[in-house]
Every structure is written in structure tokens, then in C-alpha cells.
Amino acid sequence: MLVVPRRSPAQTAMVRRNAERPKRTQAGERSMKQLGKDRVVCRTVIRNSLNDEEIA
């Protein structure tokens, strides 16, 4: 049985995304930028949902 330290789903997603990150090559640059955009969107969505819970 493998014991894995508890990790939040967000952290797991970050680790997975880091593993998928393409190497810095000419071809990889474009997808690097796309990943950056995705991350910003994820962050704002998470922040908005947290704020909604605090207000409610």
C-alpha cells in the first residue's frame, strides 16, 4: 500500500499541469502562453467562488 500525503485537488492539478508543461522550444512557446492564460482564468474563478461563499 502506497501512502501519499494528502493534497488538495488544486495542488494535484498544479502538479499535473507542471508535468504536462512543454519544454521551452520554439514550438513549445505558444502552448506555454496558453497554459499561462488558463492558469489566470482558473485563479480568478476560484477567487470569485470563494468571495461568493464569504458574502452568502
PyMOL Python script that loads the backbone (N, CA, C, O; Angstrom):
from pymol import cmd

cmd.read_pdbstr("""\
ATOM      1  N   MET A   1       0.861  -1.200   0.000  1.00  0.00           N
ATOM      2  CA  MET A   1       0.000   0.000   0.000  1.00  0.00           C
ATOM      3  C   MET A   1       0.890   1.241   0.000  1.00  0.00           C
ATOM      4  O   MET A   1       1.784   1.396   0.832  1.00  0.00           O
ATOM      5  N   LEU A   2       0.615   2.104  -0.952  1.00  0.00           N
ATOM      6  CA  LEU A   2       1.432   3.317  -1.089  1.00  0.00           C
ATOM      7  C   LEU A   2       0.772   4.459  -0.334  1.00  0.00           C
ATOM      8  O   LEU A   2      -0.395   4.776  -0.568  1.00  0.00           O
ATOM      9  N   VAL A   3       1.515   5.069   0.565  1.00  0.00           N
ATOM     10  CA  VAL A   3       0.969   6.179   1.349  1.00  0.00           C
ATOM     11  C   VAL A   3       1.338   7.490   0.673  1.00  0.00           C
ATOM     12  O   VAL A   3       2.515   7.823   0.532  1.00  0.00           O
ATOM     13  N   VAL A   4       0.311   8.231   0.256  1.00  0.00           N
ATOM     14  CA  VAL A   4       0.542   9.505  -0.420  1.00  0.00           C
ATOM     15  C   VAL A   4       0.094  10.623   0.508  1.00  0.00           C
ATOM     16  O   VAL A   4      -1.010  10.560   1.047  1.00  0.00           O
ATOM     17  N   PRO A   5       0.918  11.645   0.709  1.00  0.00           N
ATOM     18  CA  PRO A   5       0.479  12.757   1.560  1.00  0.00           C
ATOM     19  C   PRO A   5      -0.770  13.416   0.989  1.00  0.00           C
ATOM     20  O   PRO A   5      -0.915  13.557  -0.225  1.00  0.00           O
ATOM     21  N   ARG A   6      -1.670  13.815   1.884  1.00  0.00           N
ATOM     22  CA  ARG A   6      -2.916  14.430   1.450  1.00  0.00           C
ATOM     23  C   ARG A   6      -2.622  15.707   0.679  1.00  0.00           C
ATOM     24  O   ARG A   6      -1.767  16.502   1.068  1.00  0.00           O
ATOM     25  N   ARG A   7      -3.344  15.891  -0.419  1.00  0.00           N
ATOM     26  CA  ARG A   7      -3.100  17.049  -1.261  1.00  0.00           C
ATOM     27  C   ARG A   7      -4.434  17.562  -1.755  1.00  0.00           C
ATOM     28  O   ARG A   7      -5.308  16.779  -2.128  1.00  0.00           O
ATOM     29  N   SER A   8      -4.592  18.858  -1.758  1.00  0.00           N
ATOM     30  CA  SER A   8      -5.854  19.418  -2.218  1.00  0.00           C
ATOM     31  C   SER A   8      -5.977  19.195  -3.722  1.00  0.00           C
ATOM     32  O   SER A   8      -4.961  19.093  -4.409  1.00  0.00           O
ATOM     33  N   PRO A   9      -7.204  19.117  -4.250  1.00  0.00           N
ATOM     34  CA  PRO A   9      -7.392  18.939  -5.699  1.00  0.00           C
ATOM     35  C   PRO A   9      -6.661  20.021  -6.500  1.00  0.00           C
ATOM     36  O   PRO A   9      -6.140  19.753  -7.583  1.00  0.00           O
ATOM     37  N   ALA A  10      -6.626  21.247  -5.959  1.00  0.00           N
ATOM     38  CA  ALA A  10      -5.949  22.331  -6.675  1.00  0.00           C
ATOM     39  C   ALA A  10      -4.463  22.038  -6.793  1.00  0.00           C
ATOM     40  O   ALA A  10      -3.868  22.245  -7.851  1.00  0.00           O
ATOM     41  N   GLN A  11      -3.858  21.553  -5.704  1.00  0.00           N
ATOM     42  CA  GLN A  11      -2.426  21.234  -5.748  1.00  0.00           C
ATOM     43  C   GLN A  11      -2.167  20.101  -6.737  1.00  0.00           C
ATOM     44  O   GLN A  11      -1.197  20.138  -7.493  1.00  0.00           O
ATOM     45  N   THR A  12      -3.039  19.097  -6.726  1.00  0.00           N
ATOM     46  CA  THR A  12      -2.878  17.981  -7.649  1.00  0.00           C
ATOM     47  C   THR A  12      -2.928  18.485  -9.085  1.00  0.00           C
ATOM     48  O   THR A  12      -2.140  18.054  -9.926  1.00  0.00           O
ATOM     49  N   ALA A  13      -3.856  19.398  -9.364  1.00  0.00           N
ATOM     50  CA  ALA A  13      -3.961  19.954 -10.715  1.00  0.00           C
ATOM     51  C   ALA A  13      -2.691  20.705 -11.075  1.00  0.00           C
ATOM     52  O   ALA A  13      -2.211  20.612 -12.204  1.00  0.00           O
ATOM     53  N   MET A  14      -2.137  21.459 -10.109  1.00  0.00           N
ATOM     54  CA  MET A  14      -0.910  22.206 -10.383  1.00  0.00           C
ATOM     55  C   MET A  14       0.227  21.240 -10.737  1.00  0.00           C
ATOM     56  O   MET A  14       0.959  21.460 -11.701  1.00  0.00           O
ATOM     57  N   VAL A  15       0.365  20.181  -9.953  1.00  0.00           N
ATOM     58  CA  VAL A  15       1.447  19.221 -10.204  1.00  0.00           C
ATOM     59  C   VAL A  15       1.267  18.601 -11.582  1.00  0.00           C
ATOM     60  O   VAL A  15       2.228  18.468 -12.338  1.00  0.00           O
ATOM     61  N   ARG A  16       0.032  18.221 -11.907  1.00  0.00           N
ATOM     62  CA  ARG A  16      -0.228  17.607 -13.203  1.00  0.00           C
ATOM     63  C   ARG A  16       0.103  18.592 -14.326  1.00  0.00           C
ATOM     64  O   ARG A  16       0.710  18.223 -15.331  1.00  0.00           O
ATOM     65  N   ARG A  17      -0.309  19.854 -14.137  1.00  0.00           N
ATOM     66  CA  ARG A  17      -0.066  20.860 -15.170  1.00  0.00           C
ATOM     67  C   ARG A  17       1.434  21.074 -15.355  1.00  0.00           C
ATOM     68  O   ARG A  17       1.910  21.228 -16.480  1.00  0.00           O
ATOM     69  N   ASN A  18       2.181  21.083 -14.238  1.00  0.00           N
ATOM     70  CA  ASN A  18       3.631  21.259 -14.346  1.00  0.00           C
ATOM     71  C   ASN A  18       4.258  20.099 -15.105  1.00  0.00           C
ATOM     72  O   ASN A  18       5.195  20.293 -15.880  1.00  0.00           O
ATOM     73  N   ALA A  19       3.743  18.894 -14.885  1.00  0.00           N
ATOM     74  CA  ALA A  19       4.281  17.727 -15.573  1.00  0.00           C
ATOM     75  C   ALA A  19       3.991  17.816 -17.072  1.00  0.00           C
ATOM     76  O   ALA A  19       4.791  17.370 -17.894  1.00  0.00           O
ATOM     77  N   GLU A  20       2.832  18.399 -17.421  1.00  0.00           N
ATOM     78  CA  GLU A  20       2.452  18.481 -18.832  1.00  0.00           C
ATOM     79  C   GLU A  20       3.136  19.644 -19.544  1.00  0.00           C
ATOM     80  O   GLU A  20       3.127  19.711 -20.773  1.00  0.00           O
ATOM     81  N   ARG A  21       3.732  20.568 -18.772  1.00  0.00           N
ATOM     82  CA  ARG A  21       4.289  21.783 -19.386  1.00  0.00           C
ATOM     83  C   ARG A  21       5.329  21.424 -20.447  1.00  0.00           C
ATOM     84  O   ARG A  21       6.275  20.690 -20.159  1.00  0.00           O
ATOM     85  N   PRO A  22       5.166  21.930 -21.659  1.00  0.00           N
ATOM     86  CA  PRO A  22       6.123  21.621 -22.728  1.00  0.00           C
ATOM     87  C   PRO A  22       7.466  22.308 -22.472  1.00  0.00           C
ATOM     88  O   PRO A  22       7.534  23.329 -21.788  1.00  0.00           O
ATOM     89  N   LYS A  23       8.523  21.734 -23.028  1.00  0.00           N
ATOM     90  CA  LYS A  23       9.851  22.326 -22.880  1.00  0.00           C
ATOM     91  C   LYS A  23       9.894  23.646 -23.651  1.00  0.00           C
ATOM     92  O   LYS A  23       9.134  23.855 -24.597  1.00  0.00           O
ATOM     93  N   ARG A  24      10.798  24.527 -23.226  1.00  0.00           N
ATOM     94  CA  ARG A  24      10.894  25.842 -23.862  1.00  0.00           C
ATOM     95  C   ARG A  24      11.577  25.715 -25.223  1.00  0.00           C
ATOM     96  O   ARG A  24      12.776  25.960 -25.359  1.00  0.00           O
ATOM     97  N   THR A  25      10.803  25.335 -26.207  1.00  0.00           N
ATOM     98  CA  THR A  25      11.293  25.313 -27.578  1.00  0.00           C
ATOM     99  C   THR A  25      10.441  26.276 -28.376  1.00  0.00           C
ATOM    100  O   THR A  25       9.455  26.805 -27.864  1.00  0.00           O
ATOM    101  N   GLN A  26      10.811  26.507 -29.621  1.00  0.00           N
ATOM    102  CA  GLN A  26      10.031  27.437 -30.444  1.00  0.00           C
ATOM    103  C   GLN A  26       8.580  26.956 -30.535  1.00  0.00           C
ATOM    104  O   GLN A  26       7.647  27.755 -30.463  1.00  0.00           O
ATOM    105  N   ALA A  27       8.404  25.649 -30.693  1.00  0.00           N
ATOM    106  CA  ALA A  27       7.046  25.108 -30.782  1.00  0.00           C
ATOM    107  C   ALA A  27       6.342  25.177 -29.427  1.00  0.00           C
ATOM    108  O   ALA A  27       5.131  25.390 -29.362  1.00  0.00           O
ATOM    109  N   GLY A  28       7.105  24.997 -28.347  1.00  0.00           N
ATOM    110  CA  GLY A  28       6.501  24.968 -27.027  1.00  0.00           C
ATOM    111  C   GLY A  28       6.058  26.334 -26.532  1.00  0.00           C
ATOM    112  O   GLY A  28       5.177  26.428 -25.678  1.00  0.00           O
ATOM    113  N   GLU A  29       6.663  27.398 -27.063  1.00  0.00           N
ATOM    114  CA  GLU A  29       6.344  28.741 -26.571  1.00  0.00           C
ATOM    115  C   GLU A  29       4.847  29.030 -26.629  1.00  0.00           C
ATOM    116  O   GLU A  29       4.277  29.554 -25.672  1.00  0.00           O
ATOM    117  N   ARG A  30       4.208  28.689 -27.754  1.00  0.00           N
ATOM    118  CA  ARG A  30       2.800  29.043 -27.933  1.00  0.00           C
ATOM    119  C   ARG A  30       1.944  28.356 -26.877  1.00  0.00           C
ATOM    120  O   ARG A  30       1.061  28.983 -26.292  1.00  0.00           O
ATOM    121  N   SER A  31       2.198  27.071 -26.628  1.00  0.00           N
ATOM    122  CA  SER A  31       1.389  26.360 -25.630  1.00  0.00           C
ATOM    123  C   SER A  31       1.724  26.842 -24.224  1.00  0.00           C
ATOM    124  O   SER A  31       0.868  26.798 -23.340  1.00  0.00           O
ATOM    125  N   MET A  32       2.968  27.306 -23.997  1.00  0.00           N
ATOM    126  CA  MET A  32       3.304  27.888 -22.692  1.00  0.00           C
ATOM    127  C   MET A  32       2.404  29.094 -22.427  1.00  0.00           C
ATOM    128  O   MET A  32       1.859  29.242 -21.333  1.00  0.00           O
ATOM    129  N   LYS A  33       2.254  29.958 -23.441  1.00  0.00           N
ATOM    130  CA  LYS A  33       1.413  31.139 -23.276  1.00  0.00           C
ATOM    131  C   LYS A  33      -0.023  30.717 -22.987  1.00  0.00           C
ATOM    132  O   LYS A  33      -0.682  31.308 -22.132  1.00  0.00           O
ATOM    133  N   GLN A  34      -0.513  29.693 -23.697  1.00  0.00           N
ATOM    134  CA  GLN A  34      -1.889  29.237 -23.489  1.00  0.00           C
ATOM    135  C   GLN A  34      -2.058  28.739 -22.053  1.00  0.00           C
ATOM    136  O   GLN A  34      -3.062  29.031 -21.404  1.00  0.00           O
ATOM    137  N   LEU A  35      -1.076  27.989 -21.563  1.00  0.00           N
ATOM    138  CA  LEU A  35      -1.159  27.494 -20.183  1.00  0.00           C
ATOM    139  C   LEU A  35      -1.223  28.664 -19.210  1.00  0.00           C
ATOM    140  O   LEU A  35      -1.984  28.631 -18.244  1.00  0.00           O
ATOM    141  N   GLY A  36      -0.429  29.692 -19.463  1.00  0.00           N
ATOM    142  CA  GLY A  36      -0.449  30.860 -18.595  1.00  0.00           C
ATOM    143  C   GLY A  36      -1.822  31.492 -18.548  1.00  0.00           C
ATOM    144  O   GLY A  36      -2.306  31.854 -17.475  1.00  0.00           O
ATOM    145  N   LYS A  37      -2.465  31.629 -19.718  1.00  0.00           N
ATOM    146  CA  LYS A  37      -3.813  32.204 -19.750  1.00  0.00           C
ATOM    147  C   LYS A  37      -4.783  31.333 -18.964  1.00  0.00           C
ATOM    148  O   LYS A  37      -5.589  31.841 -18.184  1.00  0.00           O
ATOM    149  N   ASP A  38      -4.705  30.022 -19.169  1.00  0.00           N
ATOM    150  CA  ASP A  38      -5.608  29.115 -18.455  1.00  0.00           C
ATOM    151  C   ASP A  38      -5.447  29.278 -16.950  1.00  0.00           C
ATOM    152  O   ASP A  38      -6.431  29.288 -16.210  1.00  0.00           O
ATOM    153  N   ARG A  39      -4.191  29.407 -16.497  1.00  0.00           N
ATOM    154  CA  ARG A  39      -3.955  29.493 -15.053  1.00  0.00           C
ATOM    155  C   ARG A  39      -4.598  30.753 -14.480  1.00  0.00           C
ATOM    156  O   ARG A  39      -5.198  30.715 -13.406  1.00  0.00           O
ATOM    157  N   VAL A  40      -4.469  31.880 -15.207  1.00  0.00           N
ATOM    158  CA  VAL A  40      -5.059  33.125 -14.711  1.00  0.00           C
ATOM    159  C   VAL A  40      -6.572  32.968 -14.606  1.00  0.00           C
ATOM    160  O   VAL A  40      -7.172  33.396 -13.619  1.00  0.00           O
ATOM    161  N   VAL A  41      -7.189  32.365 -15.606  1.00  0.00           N
ATOM    162  CA  VAL A  41      -8.643  32.172 -15.587  1.00  0.00           C
ATOM    163  C   VAL A  41      -9.028  31.312 -14.385  1.00  0.00           C
ATOM    164  O   VAL A  41      -9.975  31.637 -13.670  1.00  0.00           O
ATOM    165  N   CYS A  42      -8.292  30.205 -14.156  1.00  0.00           N
ATOM    166  CA  CYS A  42      -8.599  29.319 -13.032  1.00  0.00           C
ATOM    167  C   CYS A  42      -8.543  30.101 -11.722  1.00  0.00           C
ATOM    168  O   CYS A  42      -9.415  29.966 -10.865  1.00  0.00           O
ATOM    169  N   ARG A  43      -7.496  30.925 -11.583  1.00  0.00           N
ATOM    170  CA  ARG A  43      -7.315  31.637 -10.330  1.00  0.00           C
ATOM    171  C   ARG A  43      -8.478  32.581 -10.067  1.00  0.00           C
ATOM    172  O   ARG A  43      -8.995  32.629  -8.951  1.00  0.00           O
ATOM    173  N   THR A  44      -8.898  33.338 -11.090  1.00  0.00           N
ATOM    174  CA  THR A  44      -9.968  34.302 -10.862  1.00  0.00           C
ATOM    175  C   THR A  44     -11.278  33.575 -10.573  1.00  0.00           C
ATOM    176  O   THR A  44     -12.064  34.034  -9.745  1.00  0.00           O
ATOM    177  N   VAL A  45     -11.523  32.460 -11.236  1.00  0.00           N
ATOM    178  CA  VAL A  45     -12.753  31.706 -10.984  1.00  0.00           C
ATOM    179  C   VAL A  45     -12.771  31.231  -9.536  1.00  0.00           C
ATOM    180  O   VAL A  45     -13.788  31.349  -8.853  1.00  0.00           O
ATOM    181  N   ILE A  46     -11.630  30.685  -9.064  1.00  0.00           N
ATOM    182  CA  ILE A  46     -11.560  30.194  -7.689  1.00  0.00           C
ATOM    183  C   ILE A  46     -11.795  31.346  -6.719  1.00  0.00           C
ATOM    184  O   ILE A  46     -12.545  31.210  -5.752  1.00  0.00           O
ATOM    185  N   ARG A  47     -11.140  32.497  -6.987  1.00  0.00           N
ATOM    186  CA  ARG A  47     -11.268  33.636  -6.074  1.00  0.00           C
ATOM    187  C   ARG A  47     -12.727  34.098  -6.031  1.00  0.00           C
ATOM    188  O   ARG A  47     -13.251  34.399  -4.959  1.00  0.00           O
ATOM    189  N   ASN A  48     -13.383  34.153  -7.194  1.00  0.00           N
ATOM    190  CA  ASN A  48     -14.771  34.607  -7.227  1.00  0.00           C
ATOM    191  C   ASN A  48     -15.673  33.665  -6.435  1.00  0.00           C
ATOM    192  O   ASN A  48     -16.540  34.123  -5.692  1.00  0.00           O
ATOM    193  N   SER A  49     -15.479  32.361  -6.584  1.00  0.00           N
ATOM    194  CA  SER A  49     -16.337  31.422  -5.862  1.00  0.00           C
ATOM    195  C   SER A  49     -16.093  31.536  -4.361  1.00  0.00           C
ATOM    196  O   SER A  49     -17.031  31.406  -3.574  1.00  0.00           O
ATOM    197  N   LEU A  50     -14.842  31.778  -3.951  1.00  0.00           N
ATOM    198  CA  LEU A  50     -14.565  31.943  -2.514  1.00  0.00           C
ATOM    199  C   LEU A  50     -15.272  33.194  -1.992  1.00  0.00           C
ATOM    200  O   LEU A  50     -15.884  33.169  -0.925  1.00  0.00           O
ATOM    201  N   ASN A  51     -15.183  34.292  -2.758  1.00  0.00           N
ATOM    202  CA  ASN A  51     -15.822  35.529  -2.319  1.00  0.00           C
ATOM    203  C   ASN A  51     -17.337  35.339  -2.202  1.00  0.00           C
ATOM    204  O   ASN A  51     -17.951  35.844  -1.262  1.00  0.00           O
ATOM    205  N   ASP A  52     -17.941  34.619  -3.142  1.00  0.00           N
ATOM    206  CA  ASP A  52     -19.382  34.391  -3.091  1.00  0.00           C
ATOM    207  C   ASP A  52     -19.759  33.676  -1.790  1.00  0.00           C
ATOM    208  O   ASP A  52     -20.762  34.009  -1.161  1.00  0.00           O
ATOM    209  N   GLU A  53     -18.941  32.685  -1.392  1.00  0.00           N
ATOM    210  CA  GLU A  53     -19.254  31.945  -0.169  1.00  0.00           C
ATOM    211  C   GLU A  53     -19.150  32.851   1.054  1.00  0.00           C
ATOM    212  O   GLU A  53     -19.962  32.752   1.974  1.00  0.00           O
ATOM    213  N   GLU A  54     -18.143  33.741   1.063  1.00  0.00           N
ATOM    214  CA  GLU A  54     -17.983  34.623   2.222  1.00  0.00           C
ATOM    215  C   GLU A  54     -19.166  35.584   2.338  1.00  0.00           C
ATOM    216  O   GLU A  54     -19.635  35.878   3.438  1.00  0.00           O
ATOM    217  N   ILE A  55     -19.646  36.073   1.178  1.00  0.00           N
ATOM    218  CA  ILE A  55     -20.749  37.040   1.196  1.00  0.00           C
ATOM    219  C   ILE A  55     -22.036  36.351   1.668  1.00  0.00           C
ATOM    220  O   ILE A  55     -22.788  36.919   2.459  1.00  0.00           O
ATOM    221  N   ALA A  56     -22.288  35.132   1.185  1.00  0.00           N
ATOM    222  CA  ALA A  56     -23.548  34.444   1.471  1.00  0.00           C
ATOM    223  C   ALA A  56     -23.693  34.093   2.951  1.00  0.00           C
ATOM    224  O   ALA A  56     -24.700  33.511   3.351  1.00  0.00           O
TER     225      ALA A  56
END
""", "prot")
cmd.dss("prot")
cmd.show_as("cartoon", "prot")
cmd.util.cbc("prot")
cmd.orient("prot")
